[in-house]
């Protein structure tokens, strides 16, 4: 028997890959941020707040 083509399977696979990529990137970012001094955390949070107000 031949397996029928499922167009949704490609979308599921791409979505899973995008999720994995995002998790990898965010994991690396948090590892980097944890190695920075506390002042960097303050600038990071201030950037998030300012970005939230302007965008």
LOTOR-377813 format. One record per residue (C-alpha): residue number from 1; residue in one letter; x, y, z. Coordinates in steps of 0.1 Angstrom, whole numbers, plus 2048, in hexadecimal, padded with zeros to 3 digits. Layout:
# residues N
<r><nr>NUM</nr><rest>A</rest><c1>X</c1><c2>Y</c2><c3>Z</c3></r>
...
//
This chain:
# residues 55
<r><nr>1</nr><rest>X</rest><c1>800</c1><c2>800</c2><c3>800</c3></r>
<r><nr>2</nr><rest>X</rest><c1>80B</c1><c2>823</c2><c3>7F9</c3></r>
<r><nr>3</nr><rest>X</rest><c1>808</c1><c2>83E</c2><c3>813</c3></r>
<r><nr>4</nr><rest>X</rest><c1>7F3</c1><c2>85B</c2><c3>809</c3></r>
<r><nr>5</nr><rest>X</rest><c1>802</c1><c2>87E</c2><c3>809</c3></r>
<r><nr>6</nr><rest>X</rest><c1>7F7</c1><c2>892</c2><c3>827</c3></r>
<r><nr>7</nr><rest>X</rest><c1>7FD</c1><c2>8B7</c2><c3>822</c3></r>
<r><nr>8</nr><rest>X</rest><c1>7F8</c1><c2>8BE</c2><c3>847</c3></r>
<r><nr>9</nr><rest>X</rest><c1>815</c1><c2>8A8</c2><c3>850</c3></r>
<r><nr>10</nr><rest>X</rest><c1>82E</c1><c2>8C1</c2><c3>840</c3></r>
<r><nr>11</nr><rest>X</rest><c1>81E</c1><c2>8DE</c2><c3>854</c3></r>
<r><nr>12</nr><rest>X</rest><c1>821</c1><c2>8CA</c2><c3>874</c3></r>
<r><nr>13</nr><rest>X</rest><c1>845</c1><c2>8C2</c2><c3>86E</c3></r>
<r><nr>14</nr><rest>X</rest><c1>84E</c1><c2>8E6</c2><c3>865</c3></r>
<r><nr>15</nr><rest>X</rest><c1>83B</c1><c2>8F2</c2><c3>884</c3></r>
<r><nr>16</nr><rest>X</rest><c1>84E</c1><c2>8DA</c2><c3>89A</c3></r>
<r><nr>17</nr><rest>X</rest><c1>86F</c1><c2>8E4</c2><c3>88B</c3></r>
<r><nr>18</nr><rest>X</rest><c1>867</c1><c2>909</c2><c3>891</c3></r>
<r><nr>19</nr><rest>X</rest><c1>85E</c1><c2>902</c2><c3>8B5</c3></r>
<r><nr>20</nr><rest>X</rest><c1>87F</c1><c2>8EF</c2><c3>8BA</c3></r>
<r><nr>21</nr><rest>X</rest><c1>893</c1><c2>90B</c2><c3>8AA</c3></r>
<r><nr>22</nr><rest>X</rest><c1>882</c1><c2>925</c2><c3>8C0</c3></r>
<r><nr>23</nr><rest>X</rest><c1>889</c1><c2>910</c2><c3>8E0</c3></r>
<r><nr>24</nr><rest>X</rest><c1>8AD</c1><c2>90C</c2><c3>8D6</c3></r>
<r><nr>25</nr><rest>X</rest><c1>8B1</c1><c2>932</c2><c3>8D0</c3></r>
<r><nr>26</nr><rest>X</rest><c1>8A0</c1><c2>93C</c2><c3>8F0</c3></r>
<r><nr>27</nr><rest>X</rest><c1>8B3</c1><c2>923</c2><c3>904</c3></r>
<r><nr>28</nr><rest>X</rest><c1>8D4</c1><c2>931</c2><c3>8F7</c3></r>
<r><nr>29</nr><rest>X</rest><c1>8C9</c1><c2>954</c2><c3>8FE</c3></r>
<r><nr>30</nr><rest>X</rest><c1>8BF</c1><c2>94C</c2><c3>922</c3></r>
<r><nr>31</nr><rest>X</rest><c1>8E0</c1><c2>93A</c2><c3>928</c3></r>
<r><nr>32</nr><rest>X</rest><c1>8F3</c1><c2>959</c2><c3>91B</c3></r>
<r><nr>33</nr><rest>X</rest><c1>8DE</c1><c2>971</c2><c3>930</c3></r>
<r><nr>34</nr><rest>X</rest><c1>8E4</c1><c2>95C</c2><c3>950</c3></r>
<r><nr>35</nr><rest>X</rest><c1>90A</c1><c2>961</c2><c3>94C</c3></r>
<r><nr>36</nr><rest>X</rest><c1>907</c1><c2>987</c2><c3>94B</c3></r>
<r><nr>37</nr><rest>X</rest><c1>908</c1><c2>99E</c2><c3>969</c3></r>
<r><nr>38</nr><rest>X</rest><c1>8E8</c1><c2>9AA</c2><c3>979</c3></r>
<r><nr>39</nr><rest>X</rest><c1>8EA</c1><c2>9CC</c2><c3>968</c3></r>
<r><nr>40</nr><rest>X</rest><c1>8E4</c1><c2>9BA</c2><c3>946</c3></r>
<r><nr>41</nr><rest>X</rest><c1>8C4</c1><c2>9AC</c2><c3>953</c3></r>
<r><nr>42</nr><rest>X</rest><c1>8B8</c1><c2>9CF</c2><c3>95C</c3></r>
<r><nr>43</nr><rest>X</rest><c1>8C0</c1><c2>9DC</c2><c3>939</c3></r>
<r><nr>44</nr><rest>X</rest><c1>8AF</c1><c2>9BD</c2><c3>92A</c3></r>
<r><nr>45</nr><rest>X</rest><c1>88F</c1><c2>9C3</c2><c3>93E</c3></r>
<r><nr>46</nr><rest>X</rest><c1>890</c1><c2>9E9</c2><c3>937</c3></r>
<r><nr>47</nr><rest>X</rest><c1>892</c1><c2>9E1</c2><c3>912</c3></r>
<r><nr>48</nr><rest>X</rest><c1>874</c1><c2>9CA</c2><c3>914</c3></r>
<r><nr>49</nr><rest>X</rest><c1>860</c1><c2>9E4</c2><c3>926</c3></r>
<r><nr>50</nr><rest>X</rest><c1>869</c1><c2>A00</c2><c3>90E</c3></r>
<r><nr>51</nr><rest>X</rest><c1>863</c1><c2>9E9</c2><c3>8F0</c3></r>
<r><nr>52</nr><rest>X</rest><c1>841</c1><c2>9E1</c2><c3>8FE</c3></r>
<r><nr>53</nr><rest>X</rest><c1>838</c1><c2>A05</c2><c3>901</c3></r>
<r><nr>54</nr><rest>X</rest><c1>844</c1><c2>A10</c2><c3>8DF</c3></r>
<r><nr>55</nr><rest>X</rest><c1>83A</c1><c2>9F1</c2><c3>8CB</c3></r>
//
